[in-house]
Amino acid sequence: MYSPQVLDHFEHPRNVGELPEATATVELENPVCGDVMKLAARVEDGRVVAARFLTRGCTSAIACGSLLTVWMQGKTVEELKAITAQIISDELGGLPPATRHGAQLAADALRALLQQF
């Protein structure tokens, strides 16, 4: 059902945890399924130097949060604006229709975070 990429990010999530010195932090909930994602980033000189996430939710939501924080490292705020739910899903080898909400939650968290910069 899940791609090897999804399973890797789910079983070995990257950048999990709090980011005490974050420039911005957001927490979003998917009202349909109840998944919750907290996303934080520290920006220095216009680039993300650290990103962390915490997710209470399904396999795809955790995998998407992990992938997103990996991508965020070293990117400018402008570069991050190009990341969409579809891009996240594609990079994870495609998400089954019933779990695409994980990619949408990650993309929505990123949009909310970008509004704080």
N, C-alpha and C positions, 0 to 999 in steps of 0.2 A: 504494500500500500504506500509506504513512504520511500522516497529516494535515499540512496546512500548519504547524500549531502545533508538531508534533513536529519537522518538518524545520527550522523556524526555531530552535528551542532546540538542535538537534543541530549545525546549521551555524554558529550564533552563540551558543554557550553563555554564560550569565551566571554571574558569581561563581565562576569556575574558579580554583583554586589553593589554596595553604596559607593558614592564618590563624594566624600566630605567637602572637598574644595571645588565643587562643581560651579561653573559659571551659570548653568541653568539646569533645572530638574523639572520633569513633568510626570504625572501619573494619569493614565487613561484606563477606562474600563469599557469593554465591549458590552453594551447593554443586552445584546441578544444571548450571548453564551456565558457572560460573566468573567471572561479572561481579563486580567489586570496586568498592565505593563508600566513599570516605572523606568524612565530613561533619563540619564544624566550625562552631561558633557562639560569638559573644561576647555575653554578656548583661549589661546594665547597667540598674539600677533595674527589674528584672523583665521587660525587653523585649530582644528580639534586636536588636542594633545592627549586627551583621555576621554573614554566613554565607558559607561557601565549601565547594566540593566538588571532589573529584577522582574520576574514574571510569575504570576500564579495563573496557570492555565494549561492548555493542551500542548501536545508535542510540537505542533507547528508554531504556536505562539512563542514557545521557548526557543526553537530553532531560528525563527525570524529575528528575535531580539538579539541572539548571539551573532548571527550574520551581520545584522545592522551595525552593531558596535564595532565589529572588525572593519567594516567599510568606512566607518566614520573617522577612524584614526588617520590623521594627517590631511584630511580634506578641509577645504574652505567652506564657509557657510553657503556660498554660491554653488559650489560643486554638490553639496548635499541636497540642494533643491531639486536636483534631477532624479533623485531616488524615489521610485514609486512602488506600490504594492506589487505590480506586475513584474518589475525588475527583481524584487526580492524573491518572489515565487520562482521566476525563471532561474535565478542563480542557485536556488536550492533544488534544481532539477524538476520543478513543477510541483505544485501542491494539489492534492485531490480537491475537487470542488467543495466538499464539506468542510475542508480545513483552510481554505483560502483566507478566512477571516483573520488568521494569524499574521499574514503578510499585511493585511489592511490595518490591523492594530499597530504594527510596527511603523508603517508609513504614517499613520495618523499621529503617533507619538513623536516621530521625527518632525512633522509639520508643526506641532504644538511647541516643540523645543526650539525650532528655528524662529518662531515668533518672539522668543525671549531674547534673541541676540540683536 
